[in-house]
Amino acid sequence: MSKEAFKSFVKENPRLMRYVKNNDMTWQKFYEMYDMYGSDSEVWDEYLKDTEVTNNTTKSANFSDMVNYLKNINLDSVQESINSIQRVLGVVGDLTATSAASNKNTYEPKPLYKHFDD
């Protein structure tokens, strides 16, 4: 079996990438299995089975976890944090405004051809 055939097999079955990303398998092991058994073997049933059902339950579990997390947020502490951030931004704004005002150049150059106060 060629490498190009394996690449096309992987493109047809993107679920294999999930196993490599999770460090459950390596591309080398997948290639060796493909080389030994081919693409139509029962070896691939374990890796190519439909996992959409588990993904949907995971998504709903993640949503319920997020709702529980949002329930546990203390809104008073969030408001205090926002107020302190606003105060810090106000101080920074005042400092930049005063430094910009102090950096204004008050020097007025004299004309080039005027030697005396005529």
Rosetta constraint file for C-alpha pairs under 8 A:
AtomPair CA 1 CA 5 HARMONIC 6.74 0.50
AtomPair CA 1 CA 6 HARMONIC 7.52 0.50
AtomPair CA 1 CA 34 HARMONIC 7.77 0.50
AtomPair CA 1 CA 35 HARMONIC 5.61 0.50
AtomPair CA 1 CA 38 HARMONIC 7.71 0.50
AtomPair CA 2 CA 6 HARMONIC 6.50 0.50
AtomPair CA 3 CA 7 HARMONIC 6.16 0.50
AtomPair CA 4 CA 8 HARMONIC 6.27 0.50
AtomPair CA 5 CA 9 HARMONIC 6.16 0.50
AtomPair CA 6 CA 10 HARMONIC 6.21 0.50
AtomPair CA 6 CA 31 HARMONIC 6.90 0.50
AtomPair CA 6 CA 34 HARMONIC 7.05 0.50
AtomPair CA 7 CA 11 HARMONIC 6.25 0.50
AtomPair CA 8 CA 12 HARMONIC 6.21 0.50
AtomPair CA 9 CA 13 HARMONIC 6.23 0.50
AtomPair CA 9 CA 39 HARMONIC 7.23 0.50
AtomPair CA 10 CA 14 HARMONIC 5.85 0.50
AtomPair CA 10 CA 16 HARMONIC 6.84 0.50
AtomPair CA 13 CA 48 HARMONIC 7.14 0.50
AtomPair CA 14 CA 18 HARMONIC 7.66 0.50
AtomPair CA 15 CA 19 HARMONIC 7.35 0.50
AtomPair CA 15 CA 47 HARMONIC 7.28 0.50
AtomPair CA 15 CA 48 HARMONIC 6.40 0.50
AtomPair CA 16 CA 20 HARMONIC 6.74 0.50
AtomPair CA 16 CA 47 HARMONIC 6.60 0.50
AtomPair CA 16 CA 48 HARMONIC 7.27 0.50
AtomPair CA 17 CA 21 HARMONIC 6.10 0.50
AtomPair CA 18 CA 22 HARMONIC 6.12 0.50
AtomPair CA 19 CA 23 HARMONIC 6.19 0.50
AtomPair CA 19 CA 24 HARMONIC 5.12 0.50
AtomPair CA 19 CA 25 HARMONIC 5.55 0.50
AtomPair CA 19 CA 26 HARMONIC 7.77 0.50
AtomPair CA 20 CA 24 HARMONIC 5.97 0.50
AtomPair CA 20 CA 25 HARMONIC 5.07 0.50
AtomPair CA 20 CA 26 HARMONIC 5.37 0.50
AtomPair CA 20 CA 27 HARMONIC 6.79 0.50
AtomPair CA 25 CA 29 HARMONIC 6.66 0.50
AtomPair CA 25 CA 30 HARMONIC 7.27 0.50
AtomPair CA 26 CA 30 HARMONIC 6.40 0.50
AtomPair CA 27 CA 31 HARMONIC 6.02 0.50
AtomPair CA 28 CA 32 HARMONIC 6.18 0.50
AtomPair CA 29 CA 33 HARMONIC 6.17 0.50
AtomPair CA 30 CA 34 HARMONIC 6.12 0.50
AtomPair CA 31 CA 35 HARMONIC 5.96 0.50
AtomPair CA 32 CA 36 HARMONIC 6.06 0.50
AtomPair CA 33 CA 37 HARMONIC 5.80 0.50
AtomPair CA 33 CA 38 HARMONIC 7.29 0.50
AtomPair CA 33 CA 43 HARMONIC 7.91 0.50
AtomPair CA 34 CA 38 HARMONIC 4.69 0.50
AtomPair CA 34 CA 39 HARMONIC 6.05 0.50
AtomPair CA 37 CA 41 HARMONIC 5.79 0.50
AtomPair CA 37 CA 43 HARMONIC 7.56 0.50
AtomPair CA 39 CA 44 HARMONIC 7.57 0.50
AtomPair CA 40 CA 44 HARMONIC 7.74 0.50
AtomPair CA 41 CA 45 HARMONIC 7.92 0.50
AtomPair CA 43 CA 47 HARMONIC 7.96 0.50
AtomPair CA 44 CA 48 HARMONIC 5.82 0.50
AtomPair CA 45 CA 49 HARMONIC 5.67 0.50
AtomPair CA 51 CA 55 HARMONIC 6.38 0.50
AtomPair CA 52 CA 56 HARMONIC 6.23 0.50
AtomPair CA 53 CA 57 HARMONIC 6.49 0.50
AtomPair CA 54 CA 58 HARMONIC 6.08 0.50
AtomPair CA 55 CA 59 HARMONIC 6.10 0.50
AtomPair CA 56 CA 60 HARMONIC 6.25 0.50
AtomPair CA 57 CA 61 HARMONIC 5.99 0.50
AtomPair CA 58 CA 62 HARMONIC 6.01 0.50
AtomPair CA 59 CA 63 HARMONIC 6.16 0.50
AtomPair CA 60 CA 64 HARMONIC 6.19 0.50
AtomPair CA 61 CA 65 HARMONIC 6.07 0.50
AtomPair CA 62 CA 66 HARMONIC 6.12 0.50
AtomPair CA 63 CA 67 HARMONIC 6.24 0.50
AtomPair CA 64 CA 68 HARMONIC 6.17 0.50
AtomPair CA 65 CA 69 HARMONIC 6.09 0.50
AtomPair CA 66 CA 70 HARMONIC 6.15 0.50
AtomPair CA 67 CA 71 HARMONIC 6.22 0.50
AtomPair CA 68 CA 72 HARMONIC 6.41 0.50
AtomPair CA 69 CA 73 HARMONIC 6.67 0.50
AtomPair CA 74 CA 78 HARMONIC 6.57 0.50
AtomPair CA 75 CA 79 HARMONIC 6.14 0.50
AtomPair CA 76 CA 80 HARMONIC 6.22 0.50
AtomPair CA 77 CA 81 HARMONIC 6.14 0.50
AtomPair CA 78 CA 82 HARMONIC 6.23 0.50
AtomPair CA 79 CA 83 HARMONIC 6.16 0.50
AtomPair CA 80 CA 84 HARMONIC 6.21 0.50
AtomPair CA 81 CA 85 HARMONIC 6.19 0.50
AtomPair CA 82 CA 86 HARMONIC 6.16 0.50
AtomPair CA 83 CA 87 HARMONIC 6.26 0.50
AtomPair CA 84 CA 88 HARMONIC 6.25 0.50
AtomPair CA 85 CA 89 HARMONIC 6.16 0.50
AtomPair CA 86 CA 90 HARMONIC 6.09 0.50
AtomPair CA 87 CA 91 HARMONIC 6.25 0.50
AtomPair CA 88 CA 92 HARMONIC 6.19 0.50
AtomPair CA 89 CA 93 HARMONIC 6.00 0.50
AtomPair CA 90 CA 94 HARMONIC 6.15 0.50
AtomPair CA 91 CA 95 HARMONIC 6.17 0.50
AtomPair CA 92 CA 96 HARMONIC 6.18 0.50
AtomPair CA 93 CA 97 HARMONIC 6.09 0.50
AtomPair CA 94 CA 98 HARMONIC 6.18 0.50
AtomPair CA 95 CA 99 HARMONIC 6.10 0.50
AtomPair CA 96 CA 100 HARMONIC 5.97 0.50
AtomPair CA 97 CA 101 HARMONIC 6.19 0.50
AtomPair CA 98 CA 102 HARMONIC 6.11 0.50
AtomPair CA 99 CA 103 HARMONIC 6.14 0.50
AtomPair CA 100 CA 104 HARMONIC 6.81 0.50
AtomPair CA 110 CA 114 HARMONIC 7.41 0.50
AtomPair CA 114 CA 118 HARMONIC 7.61 0.50
